[in-house]
Structures are given as structure tokens and as C-alpha cells.
């Protein structure tokens, strides 16, 4: 966590928090109180205000239209943002929807809407997982990864062997790597812009960048989608196929295809 400001009595304001980055010109410290504003990188508008004194910390969140969305009061800033994040519905929250719309306009990117999720983090509120299918971990990928992490846009979660499974007229299985990065909520648009500008995202659905909440991804070993043409299904398998798990994986894939085809 990067600290933007530390008050005389030790209260710390993080560089980024929730949906925004601190406006350093807005920081005001008096003998009893510390206040600051946080700004969205997408809209360049106010998203959070902090009023922190001896009695506790008030965190107010604003939608990009300037209307107050909610107020949270707790013992300190960490408790306030963690408590506030409990209410975030990543399917209805206007700030998340604004970020999603901005991100999907950048290219072949799928943003998921997991709703309310269990885990919350300070100071991010929520952490997002960026998942990208990569055919090989070559020099181009390594340069991209170094730039992404070097610019402090994301942290590497894992690079794991996986598979692309397609079912149209026949079953097709291809080997690939599924690389995952952890991104704070405030950084998701900037990180997505870096992915899009690098040219690492392919033009077809199997090569697209997937963005989901970290909590949602913890228990999902396979994600199933429709093909570009809508004439079949494909899955990204986040584990290696073995003789021991092959039948269970195929059964799970075909069951999911059947359920999606009949909804």
C-alpha cells in the first residue's frame, strides 16, 4: 500500500482507495481533524470524501453524477472502507458499471458482474482478477508483464497451464497458459488500457481478457462461454487435464453446455 499522507497523530491516507485516487490538493489537517477527497481516474470526478477526527472516520461515496450514494462511519479509515465495501454489488453499483462500460469499449474484454462478494480488502475495497489466455510465455509476454508490474498497475497472481476446450461439431482441446493478475478497483481502467494498448489481447473470444472479482474466481476451475459465431461453446480450464480428472472435467463441461443451452 502506498501512503499519500501521514498526519501528526499518525493517521494515514492511502494513495488509492475504493474507486479513486487521492487529490493531494484536497488534504486538510487541523489539530483535531483530517479531510481528503478521492477522484475517479475514469470520470475525473469526486468519488469519496474522508472526514477523520478523534471520534472516528466518516467515508462518503459519490456517483459520477455528483449525487451522494452512501455514508459509512467507523473507528478509522480502514474499518470504514471495509464496512462500505460489504454493500458493493458488482452488478448494480453505478461506479462499477461506469468502469465496466469504459473498459469493454477498449477491445476484446469481458467484464463479469458477480454481484455481492464475500471478501473485502483495504484500501482497495475489492480486488479484481485479470485473466488472459496466452499460447506461450515468450519474450513479448515477458516484456508486457514487466511493464504492467513495473508501472504498478497490477501484481502477478499466477501463470498456470490450462486448456481451451471447444465443442461445435466435435470436441477440440488445446493447451495454453492462463495468466492472472491482481488489480485494485481504483486501477482497473488504467490496467485495462495497458492490456489493450500492448496488443496482447487477441481478436477472438478465446483470447479475450476476462475481468472478475478475486473472490468469485477462487472456486471456479472452468469458465464456459458461447463461440463468436454462436454455434457452439468453449471453456477455459484453469487446471491441467490428467487421466484422473479427464472424465469429471468433460462431464462438467457438457453439463454446463446443456444447462446454458436450455436457459
C-alpha positions as CSV (number, residue, x, y, z in Angstrom):
1,X,0.0,0.0,0.0
2,X,1.3,3.4,-1.0
3,X,0.8,6.1,1.6
4,X,0.0,9.6,0.3
5,X,-0.1,11.4,3.6
6,X,0.6,10.8,7.3
7,X,-0.9,13.2,9.9
8,X,0.8,14.4,13.0
9,X,-1.0,11.9,15.1
10,X,-0.3,9.0,12.7
11,X,-3.4,8.8,10.6
12,X,-2.5,7.6,7.1
13,X,-4.2,8.3,3.8
14,X,-3.5,5.8,1.1
15,X,-2.6,6.9,-2.5
16,X,-5.7,5.0,-3.8
17,X,-8.8,3.7,-2.1
18,X,-12.0,2.3,-3.3
19,X,-12.9,3.7,-6.7
20,X,-10.4,6.6,-6.6
21,X,-7.0,8.2,-6.2
22,X,-6.3,10.9,-3.6
23,X,-6.5,14.6,-4.6
24,X,-3.4,15.8,-2.7
25,X,-4.6,19.4,-3.0
26,X,-7.7,18.5,-1.0
27,X,-5.8,17.2,2.1
28,X,-6.5,19.5,5.1
29,X,-5.2,18.8,8.6
30,X,-6.2,20.7,11.7
31,X,-5.5,20.0,15.3
32,X,-8.4,17.6,15.5
33,X,-9.4,16.6,12.0
34,X,-8.0,15.2,8.7
35,X,-10.0,15.5,5.5
36,X,-9.4,14.5,1.9
37,X,-11.0,13.8,-1.4
38,X,-10.6,10.8,-3.8
39,X,-11.1,11.2,-7.6
40,X,-12.1,8.6,-10.2
41,X,-9.5,8.2,-13.0
42,X,-12.3,7.5,-15.4
43,X,-14.6,10.4,-14.9
44,X,-12.1,12.7,-13.1
45,X,-14.9,13.4,-10.6
46,X,-15.2,13.1,-6.8
47,X,-16.0,9.5,-5.6
48,X,-15.0,9.5,-1.9
49,X,-14.6,12.1,0.8
50,X,-12.9,11.3,4.1
51,X,-13.5,13.2,7.4
52,X,-11.4,11.7,10.2
53,X,-11.2,13.0,13.7
54,X,-10.9,11.7,17.3
55,X,-14.4,10.5,17.2
56,X,-14.0,8.3,14.2
57,X,-13.9,8.3,10.4
58,X,-16.7,9.3,8.0
59,X,-16.4,8.0,4.4
60,X,-18.9,9.3,1.9
61,X,-19.2,7.8,-1.6
62,X,-20.5,9.8,-4.6
63,X,-21.7,8.6,-8.0
64,X,-20.2,10.2,-11.1
65,X,-23.2,12.5,-11.4
66,X,-22.3,14.1,-8.1
67,X,-25.1,12.5,-6.0
68,X,-24.2,11.0,-2.7
69,X,-24.5,7.2,-2.8
70,X,-23.8,6.2,0.8
71,X,-22.1,7.3,4.0
72,X,-20.2,5.0,6.3
73,X,-18.9,5.8,9.8
74,X,-16.4,3.7,11.7
75,X,-13.5,3.8,14.1
76,X,-10.9,4.6,11.5
77,X,-10.5,4.7,7.7
78,X,-9.6,1.1,7.3
79,X,-12.7,-0.1,9.1
80,X,-14.8,2.5,7.2
81,X,-13.8,1.3,3.7
82,X,-14.0,-2.4,4.6
83,X,-17.5,-1.9,6.0
84,X,-18.5,0.2,3.0
85,X,-17.3,-2.5,0.6
86,X,-19.7,-5.0,2.1
87,X,-22.5,-3.1,0.3
88,X,-20.9,-3.1,-3.1
89,X,-23.0,-5.0,-5.6
90,X,-20.7,-5.6,-8.6
91,X,-23.7,-5.8,-11.0
92,X,-25.6,-2.8,-9.9
93,X,-23.1,-0.3,-8.4
94,X,-23.1,2.7,-10.7
95,X,-19.3,3.3,-10.2
96,X,-18.6,-0.3,-11.2
97,X,-20.9,-0.2,-14.2
98,X,-19.2,3.1,-15.3
99,X,-15.8,1.3,-15.1
100,X,-17.2,-1.7,-17.0
101,X,-18.6,0.3,-19.8
102,X,-15.3,2.2,-20.2
103,X,-13.3,-1.0,-20.1
104,X,-15.3,-3.0,-22.6
105,X,-15.1,-0.2,-25.1
106,X,-11.3,-0.8,-25.2
107,X,-11.5,-4.1,-27.1
108,X,-12.0,-7.8,-26.7
109,X,-12.6,-7.6,-22.9
110,X,-15.2,-9.4,-20.9
111,X,-16.1,-7.8,-17.5
112,X,-18.1,-10.1,-15.2
113,X,-20.8,-8.9,-12.8
114,X,-20.5,-11.2,-9.7
115,X,-22.9,-9.2,-7.5
116,X,-22.1,-9.0,-3.8
117,X,-19.0,-10.9,-2.9
118,X,-17.6,-12.0,0.5
119,X,-14.0,-10.8,0.7
120,X,-13.1,-7.1,1.2
121,X,-9.6,-5.5,1.2
122,X,-8.0,-2.3,2.5
123,X,-7.6,0.1,0.9
124,X,-8.9,-1.3,-2.4
125,X,-12.4,-2.3,-1.1
126,X,-12.4,-5.1,-3.8
127,X,-9.6,-6.7,-5.7
128,X,-10.2,-7.7,-9.3
129,X,-8.6,-10.6,-11.2
130,X,-7.5,-10.0,-14.8
131,X,-7.3,-13.4,-16.6
132,X,-5.7,-13.7,-20.0
133,X,-5.2,-16.9,-22.1
134,X,-1.6,-16.9,-23.5
135,X,-0.4,-19.5,-26.0
136,X,3.2,-19.2,-24.8
137,X,5.2,-17.3,-22.3
138,X,7.5,-15.8,-24.8
139,X,9.6,-12.6,-24.8
140,X,6.7,-10.4,-25.9
141,X,4.6,-11.6,-23.0
142,X,7.5,-11.2,-20.5
143,X,8.0,-7.6,-21.7
144,X,4.3,-6.9,-21.3
145,X,4.3,-8.4,-17.8
146,X,7.4,-6.4,-16.7
147,X,5.8,-3.2,-17.9
148,X,2.4,-3.9,-16.3
149,X,4.0,-4.7,-12.9
150,X,6.7,-2.0,-13.3
151,X,4.1,0.7,-13.8
152,X,2.4,-0.6,-10.6
153,X,-0.8,-1.3,-12.4
154,X,-1.1,-5.0,-11.2
155,X,0.5,-7.8,-9.3
156,X,1.1,-11.2,-10.8
157,X,-1.1,-13.9,-9.2
158,X,-0.2,-16.9,-11.2
159,X,0.9,-18.4,-14.6
160,X,-0.7,-21.8,-14.8
161,X,-1.0,-24.4,-17.5
162,X,-4.6,-24.8,-18.7
163,X,-6.7,-25.8,-21.7
164,X,-9.1,-24.3,-24.2
165,X,-11.9,-26.8,-24.8
166,X,-14.4,-26.2,-27.7
167,X,-17.5,-28.1,-28.6
168,X,-19.1,-27.4,-32.0
169,X,-19.4,-30.4,-34.3
170,X,-16.7,-32.2,-32.4
171,X,-14.7,-31.8,-29.3
172,X,-11.4,-29.8,-29.5
173,X,-8.8,-29.4,-26.8
174,X,-5.8,-27.0,-26.9
175,X,-3.0,-26.4,-24.4
176,X,-2.4,-22.8,-23.2
177,X,-1.4,-20.8,-20.2
178,X,-3.9,-18.9,-18.2
179,X,-2.1,-15.9,-16.6
180,X,-3.8,-14.0,-13.8
181,X,-3.1,-10.6,-12.3
182,X,-4.5,-8.8,-9.2
183,X,-5.7,-5.3,-9.8
184,X,-7.2,-2.8,-7.2
185,X,-10.6,-1.4,-8.0
186,X,-9.2,2.1,-8.5
187,X,-6.7,0.8,-11.1
188,X,-8.9,-1.4,-13.3
189,X,-9.5,1.1,-16.1
190,X,-5.8,2.1,-16.2
191,X,-4.7,-1.6,-16.2
192,X,-7.2,-2.5,-18.9
193,X,-5.9,0.4,-21.1
194,X,-2.4,-1.0,-20.7
195,X,-3.6,-4.5,-21.8
196,X,-5.4,-3.0,-24.8
197,X,-2.5,-0.8,-25.9
198,X,0.0,-3.6,-25.7
199,X,-1.7,-5.7,-28.4
200,X,-1.6,-8.8,-26.1
201,X,-5.4,-9.3,-26.3
202,X,-6.4,-11.4,-29.3
203,X,-9.4,-10.6,-31.5
204,X,-11.3,-13.8,-30.9
205,X,-13.4,-14.8,-27.8
206,X,-11.0,-17.5,-26.6
207,X,-8.2,-14.9,-26.5
208,X,-10.1,-12.2,-24.7
209,X,-9.2,-10.6,-21.4
210,X,-11.6,-11.6,-18.6
211,X,-12.1,-9.4,-15.5
212,X,-13.8,-10.8,-12.4
213,X,-13.8,-10.3,-8.7
214,X,-11.0,-12.2,-6.9
215,X,-13.5,-13.8,-4.6
216,X,-15.6,-15.1,-7.5
217,X,-12.5,-16.7,-9.2
218,X,-11.3,-18.6,-6.1
219,X,-13.6,-21.5,-6.6
220,X,-14.0,-21.6,-10.4
221,X,-11.8,-24.1,-12.2
222,X,-13.6,-23.7,-15.5
223,X,-15.5,-20.9,-17.3
224,X,-17.8,-21.7,-20.2
225,X,-18.8,-19.2,-23.0
226,X,-20.5,-19.2,-26.4
227,X,-18.4,-19.0,-29.5
228,X,-18.0,-15.9,-31.7
229,X,-20.5,-17.3,-34.2
230,X,-22.9,-18.5,-31.5
231,X,-22.8,-22.0,-33.0
232,X,-21.1,-23.7,-30.1
233,X,-19.4,-23.4,-26.7
234,X,-15.9,-23.2,-25.4
235,X,-14.4,-23.4,-22.0
236,X,-11.2,-22.1,-20.3
237,X,-10.0,-24.8,-17.9
238,X,-7.9,-23.4,-15.0
239,X,-6.1,-26.7,-14.4
240,X,-4.2,-29.4,-16.3
241,X,-6.1,-32.3,-17.7
242,X,-5.0,-35.7,-16.4
243,X,-6.2,-39.3,-16.8
244,X,-7.6,-39.0,-13.3
245,X,-9.7,-35.8,-13.9
246,X,-10.5,-36.1,-17.6
247,X,-13.9,-37.7,-17.3
248,X,-15.0,-35.4,-14.5
249,X,-13.9,-32.3,-16.4
250,X,-15.7,-33.4,-19.6
251,X,-18.8,-34.3,-17.7
252,X,-18.8,-30.9,-16.0
253,X,-18.2,-29.1,-19.3
254,X,-21.0,-30.9,-21.2
255,X,-23.4,-30.4,-18.2
256,X,-22.7,-26.7,-18.2
257,X,-23.2,-26.5,-22.0
258,X,-26.5,-28.3,-21.7
259,X,-27.7,-26.0,-18.9
260,X,-26.7,-22.9,-20.8
261,X,-28.4,-24.2,-24.0
262,X,-31.7,-24.7,-22.1
263,X,-31.9,-21.4,-20.3
